Amino acid sequence: MRTMRYNALQLIGSLHSGGSERQAVQLTRLLLESGRCNVFVATLNREGVLLNDVEKLGFTEIPEFRLNSFYDLHAMRQVRRFAQYLKKQEIDVVHTHDFYTNIFGMAGAALARVSVRIASRRESSVRAESQKLVERCAYRLAHAVVANCEDVRQQLIRDGVPAQKVRTIHNGFDFARLQTAQTERSEILRGLNLPASGRFVTIMANMRAHVRHPEPACLKDHPTFLRAAKRVAESVPDAAFIIAGEGELLEATQALAQSLGIGERTFFIGRCQDVGAVLSISDVCVLSSRSEGFSNAILEYMAAGRPVVATDVGGAREAIVHGESGFLVAAGDDETMAEHIKSLLLQPELARSMGECGKRIVTEKFSSQKQLQNVESLYSELLKSSVSFVYTEHTN
């Protein structure tokens, strides 16, 4: 048994700028700033734009446990190597954040007999049966499974995870993410190569194929957004459409915009370097996903004071109050989506009041500090019940 500051490791799939990865890096920073534990980071792939962010936190060595497959001898060697690392560093808490890290991380942490093992589920997309099977094995090895919204929690319970093991901890939003050095609208428009005038409808979502879904496709469903955009363009002559994101489906999405006749009014700005700047010039923000967990994009939209039109999937209704902070529509319903977008573009006072309501909701319910409080509370609870670690409270 040990009694001291505990050692907590965040296992991150890669350091590319996806929602799960950004939330994991944010949690790492929050835990460091809290000072209640010693924080460690490891990854399955050190590549990605977030590497710089992690290094800025003071992590000069970030161990990598790269995999080619889960089903070969190399994977087993990497699991053993990970377990050895956990033992050497005397890790007390292993927290994983997605499908791949759940499977790898829970196996390695169980082999190392880590006191507290926490897996996560961050989206409500349907798994193939083979994926469900291997993921259920990971959940059995976990002491808790974190769901980032109640919708995902209920899905886990339906899939057989014991209800008492599943904890809902919503994503937290860091308002510093909206800070921008550019304050003049005209300067922002020039920097993004956007027209000097117009009303902008924005979607922030990568155009990536989600191969874990039984029918690989972009779960963010940009085609529904573009079909809605075509309807909006027919009624609002100065409407223009911003798509912020990257991915292998970019060319197909650009081709669809052209075929719908809105290519000249649709602007693909790539990976968003300055979220605050883009949202500051947006009039309405949209998310057209067919499947989600608890969307980071929706929190960003609301925190920036923008009205939101989003599909009613995952945890969207846990953030958006329909008719007050935005509108919810059925997945794939581009007609209703377009009607709501048009109403917000044509009624700026309605858009303003909805945006203000959304900002209040994020401030009160979904701050990064609230997320940190909930995570640390879970760590403390599980450490107290561990037979291999005597937990004592530490204050700053």
C-alpha positions in Angstrom: 0.0 0.0 0.0 1.1 3.6 -0.7 -0.2 6.8 0.8 0.9 10.0 -1.0 0.0 12.2 -4.0 -1.4 9.8 -6.6 0.0 9.4 -10.1 -2.6 9.7 -12.9 -1.9 8.9 -16.5 -3.9 10.1 -19.5 -3.6 7.7 -22.4 -4.4 9.6 -25.6 -5.0 7.9 -29.0 -3.1 10.4 -31.1 -2.2 14.1 -31.0 -4.3 15.0 -34.0 -6.9 17.8 -33.4 -10.0 15.7 -32.9 -12.6 16.4 -30.2 -11.6 13.5 -27.9 -7.9 14.4 -28.3 -8.5 18.0 -27.4 -10.6 17.1 -24.4 -7.9 14.8 -23.2 -5.2 17.4 -23.6 -7.4 20.0 -21.8 -8.0 17.6 -18.9 -4.3 17.0 -18.7 -3.7 20.7 -18.3 -6.5 21.2 -15.8 -5.1 18.3 -13.6 -1.6 19.9 -13.7 -3.0 23.3 -12.7 -5.0 21.7 -9.9 -1.8 20.2 -8.4 -3.6 17.4 -6.6 -1.8 14.6 -8.4 1.3 13.9 -10.5 0.2 13.8 -14.1 1.6 11.6 -16.8 0.8 11.4 -20.6 1.2 8.6 -23.0 -0.1 8.0 -26.5 -0.5 5.4 -29.2 0.7 7.9 -31.8 2.8 11.0 -31.1 1.9 12.6 -34.4 -0.4 15.6 -34.6 -0.7 19.3 -34.0 -1.5 18.8 -30.3 2.0 17.6 -29.6 3.1 21.2 -29.3 0.4 21.9 -26.8 1.4 18.9 -24.7 5.1 19.8 -24.8 4.2 23.4 -23.6 2.7 21.8 -20.5 6.2 20.6 -19.6 6.1 17.0 -20.9 9.5 16.5 -22.6 9.1 12.8 -22.8 5.8 11.4 -24.1 6.0 7.6 -24.4 4.5 6.2 -27.5 3.0 2.7 -27.8 2.2 2.5 -31.5 0.1 -0.3 -32.9 -0.3 -1.9 -36.3 -3.2 -4.1 -35.2 -4.8 -5.4 -32.0 -4.5 -9.0 -33.2 -0.7 -9.7 -33.6 2.3 -10.4 -31.5 3.5 -6.8 -31.8 0.3 -5.6 -30.0 0.9 -8.0 -27.1 4.5 -6.8 -26.8 3.3 -3.2 -26.7 0.7 -4.1 -24.0 3.5 -5.7 -21.9 5.7 -2.7 -22.5 2.9 -0.4 -21.4 2.4 -2.4 -18.3 6.1 -2.3 -17.4 6.0 1.5 -17.9 3.0 1.8 -15.5 4.8 -0.3 -12.9 8.0 1.7 -13.1 6.2 5.0 -12.8 3.9 3.6 -10.0 0.8 4.8 -11.8 -2.3 4.8 -9.6 -4.9 5.9 -12.2 -5.1 5.1 -15.9 -7.7 7.2 -17.8 -8.3 6.3 -21.5 -10.4 8.4 -23.9 -11.6 6.5 -27.0 -12.2 3.1 -28.6 -8.5 2.2 -29.2 -7.1 3.5 -26.0 -9.8 1.8 -24.0 -8.9 -1.6 -25.4 -5.1 -1.2 -25.2 -5.0 0.9 -22.0 -7.4 -1.3 -19.9 -5.5 -4.4 -20.9 -2.1 -2.9 -20.0 -3.4 -1.3 -16.8 -5.0 -4.6 -15.6 -1.8 -6.5 -16.4 0.1 -3.9 -14.2 -2.6 -4.1 -11.5 -3.2 -0.4 -11.6 -5.4 0.6 -8.7 -7.9 2.7 -10.7 -8.8 2.0 -14.4 -11.2 4.4 -16.1 -12.3 4.0 -19.7 -14.4 6.4 -21.7 -17.1 6.4 -24.4 -17.5 9.7 -26.2 -19.9 9.0 -29.1 -23.2 7.2 -29.7 -22.4 5.7 -33.1 -23.3 2.1 -33.7 -20.5 -0.4 -33.3 -20.0 -3.5 -35.4 -20.6 -6.7 -33.3 -16.9 -7.6 -33.3 -16.0 -4.1 -32.0 -18.7 -4.3 -29.3 -17.3 -7.6 -28.2 -13.7 -6.4 -27.7 -14.9 -3.1 -26.2 -17.0 -5.0 -23.6 -13.9 -6.9 -22.6 -12.2 -3.5 -22.0 -15.1 -2.2 -19.9 -15.0 -5.4 -17.7 -11.4 -4.5 -16.8 -12.3 -0.9 -16.0 -13.5 0.3 -12.6 -15.5 3.0 -14.2 -16.6 4.1 -17.7 -17.0 7.8 -18.3 -19.8 8.8 -20.7 -19.7 12.4 -21.9 -23.5 12.7 -22.0 -26.6 10.9 -20.6 -27.5 9.6 -24.1 -24.1 7.7 -24.3 -24.5 6.5 -20.7 -27.9 4.9 -21.5 -26.4 3.3 -24.6 -23.6 1.8 -22.5 -26.1 0.4 -20.1 -28.2 -1.1 -22.9 -25.1 -2.7 -24.2 -24.6 -4.5 -20.9 -22.2 -2.3 -18.8 -23.4 -2.2 -15.2 -25.2 1.1 -14.5 -23.2 1.7 -11.3 -20.0 1.6 -13.4 -21.0 4.2 -15.9 -20.6 7.9 -14.9 -21.7 10.9 -16.9 -19.1 13.7 -17.0 -19.9 16.3 -19.7 -17.2 17.9 -21.7 -15.9 21.1 -20.3 -15.4 24.3 -22.2 -12.4 26.5 -21.7 -13.3 30.1 -22.6 -9.6 30.8 -23.4 -10.2 28.9 -26.6 -12.3 31.8 -27.9 -9.6 34.4 -27.3 -8.3 36.0 -30.5 -5.8 38.6 -31.4 -7.9 39.8 -34.3 -10.8 42.1 -33.2 -11.8 43.9 -36.4 -14.3 42.0 -38.5 -12.8 43.3 -41.7 -9.4 42.0 -40.7 -10.8 38.6 -39.9 -12.7 38.4 -43.2 -9.5 39.3 -45.2 -7.5 36.7 -43.3 -10.0 34.0 -44.1 -10.4 35.1 -47.8 -14.1 35.7 -47.2 -16.3 38.3 -48.8 -16.4 41.7 -47.1 -20.2 41.5 -46.6 -22.8 38.8 -46.1 -24.4 36.7 -43.4 -22.3 33.7 -42.5 -23.6 30.2 -41.6 -20.8 28.1 -40.1 -20.2 24.4 -39.5 -17.0 23.3 -37.6 -16.6 19.6 -38.2 -13.9 17.5 -39.8 -14.7 15.6 -43.0 -13.4 12.2 -42.0 -14.8 8.8 -42.7 -15.6 7.0 -39.5 -14.5 3.4 -40.2 -15.7 2.1 -36.9 -19.3 2.6 -38.1 -20.8 -0.4 -39.8 -21.2 1.7 -43.0 -18.1 4.0 -43.2 -19.2 7.6 -43.8 -18.7 11.0 -42.4 -20.9 11.0 -39.3 -20.8 14.8 -39.3 -23.1 14.6 -42.4 -21.9 17.6 -44.4 -24.3 16.6 -47.3 -27.3 17.5 -45.1 -25.7 20.8 -44.2 -25.0 21.6 -47.8 -28.6 20.6 -48.9 -29.9 22.9 -46.2 -27.5 25.6 -47.4 -28.9 25.4 -50.9 -32.4 26.0 -49.5 -31.2 29.0 -47.5 -29.4 30.5 -50.4 -32.6 30.5 -52.4 -34.3 32.8 -49.8 -31.4 34.8 -48.4 -29.3 36.3 -51.2 -26.4 37.4 -49.1 -26.0 34.1 -47.1 -22.6 32.4 -47.3 -21.4 29.2 -45.8 -18.2 28.4 -44.0 -17.0 24.9 -43.5 -14.1 24.6 -41.0 -12.4 21.3 -40.9 -10.2 18.8 -42.8 -10.2 15.2 -43.8 -10.2 12.7 -46.6 -13.8 13.6 -47.6 -12.9 17.2 -48.3 -12.9 16.8 -52.1 -16.2 15.0 -52.2 -17.7 17.7 -50.0 -16.4 20.4 -52.3 -17.8 18.6 -55.3 -21.2 18.3 -53.7 -21.3 22.1 -53.0 -20.5 22.7 -56.7 -23.2 20.3 -57.9 -25.8 22.0 -55.7 -24.9 25.3 -57.2 -23.5 26.9 -54.1 -19.8 26.4 -54.7 -19.2 30.1 -55.1 -20.9 30.8 -51.7 -19.3 28.0 -49.8 -15.9 28.6 -48.2 -13.7 25.7 -47.1 -11.2 27.3 -44.6 -9.4 24.1 -43.5 -8.5 23.3 -39.9 -9.6 26.2 -37.7 -6.5 28.0 -36.3 -8.5 30.7 -34.5 -11.9 29.4 -33.3 -12.8 32.7 -31.7 -12.2 34.7 -34.8 -14.3 32.5 -37.1 -17.2 32.4 -34.6 -17.1 36.1 -34.1 -18.0 36.7 -37.7 -20.6 33.9 -37.9 -24.3 34.7 -37.7 -25.6 31.1 -37.2 -23.7 27.9 -36.4 -24.8 24.5 -37.4 -24.0 20.8 -36.6 -25.5 18.3 -38.9 -24.2 15.1 -37.4 -25.9 11.7 -37.7 -24.2 10.6 -34.5 -22.5 12.4 -31.6 -21.5 12.1 -28.0 -21.5 15.5 -26.4 -20.3 17.8 -29.1 -17.4 20.2 -28.4 -18.5 22.2 -31.4 -21.9 23.0 -29.9 -20.2 24.2 -26.7 -17.9 26.4 -28.7 -20.9 27.9 -30.7 -22.8 28.6 -27.5 -19.9 29.9 -25.5 -19.3 32.4 -28.4 -22.9 33.6 -28.1 -24.0 32.2 -31.4 -27.4 30.6 -32.0 -27.2 27.0 -32.9 -29.1 24.7 -35.3 -28.1 21.1 -34.6 -29.4 17.6 -35.2 -31.0 16.0 -32.2 -28.4 13.2 -31.7 -26.3 12.2 -28.7 -26.1 14.9 -26.0 -27.3 17.8 -28.1 -30.5 18.3 -26.1 -28.5 18.2 -22.9 -26.9 21.5 -24.0 -29.4 23.2 -26.4 -32.7 24.3 -25.1 -34.9 24.1 -28.1 -36.4 27.4 -29.0 -34.4 29.3 -26.3 -30.7 28.8 -27.1 -31.1 27.2 -30.5 -33.0 24.7 -32.5 -32.9 20.9 -32.7 -33.9 19.0 -35.9 -34.0 15.3 -36.8 -30.8 13.9 -38.4 -30.9 14.2 -42.2 -33.8 16.7 -42.2 -32.3 19.5 -44.3 -35.6 21.1 -44.9 -36.4 21.9 -41.3 -32.7 22.8 -40.7 -32.9 25.3 -43.5 -36.1 26.9 -42.1 -34.5 27.4 -38.7 -31.3 28.9 -40.3 -33.4 31.3 -42.3 -35.5 32.4 -39.4 -32.3 33.3 -37.4 -30.7 35.1 -40.4 -33.8 37.1 -41.0 -34.5 37.9 -37.3 -31.2 39.2 -35.8 -32.9 40.0 -32.5 -34.0 36.4 -32.1 -30.5 35.2 -33.0 -28.9 37.6 -30.5 -31.2 36.5 -27.6 -30.6 32.8 -28.4 -26.9 33.3 -28.5 -26.9 35.1 -25.1 -29.0 32.3 -23.6 -26.5 29.7 -24.9 -23.6 31.5 -23.4 -25.2 31.6 -20.0 -25.9 27.8 -20.2 -22.2 27.0 -21.0 -21.0 29.3 -18.2 -23.2 27.8 -15.6 -23.2 24.1 -16.5 -20.3 23.2 -18.8 -17.2 25.0 -17.7 -13.8 23.3 -17.7 -13.6 23.8 -14.0 -16.9 21.9 -13.5 -15.4 19.1 -15.6 -12.2 19.0 -13.5 -14.2 18.9 -10.3 -16.2 15.9 -11.5 -13.1 14.0 -12.8 -11.1 14.6 -9.6 -14.2 13.5 -7.5 -14.3 10.2 -9.5 -10.6 9.6 -9.1 -10.9 10.3 -5.3 -13.9 8.0 -4.9 -12.2 5.1 -6.7 -8.8 5.5 -5.0 -10.5 5.5 -1.6 -12.1 2.1 -2.4 -8.8 0.7 -3.7 -7.1 -2.0 -1.6 -3.6 -1.1 -3.0 -3.7 2.6 -2.3 -4.4 4.6 0.9 -5.9 7.8 -0.4 -5.4 11.0 1.6 -6.9 14.4 0.7 -4.4 17.0 -0.5 -5.1 20.7 -0.7 -3.2 23.4 -2.5 
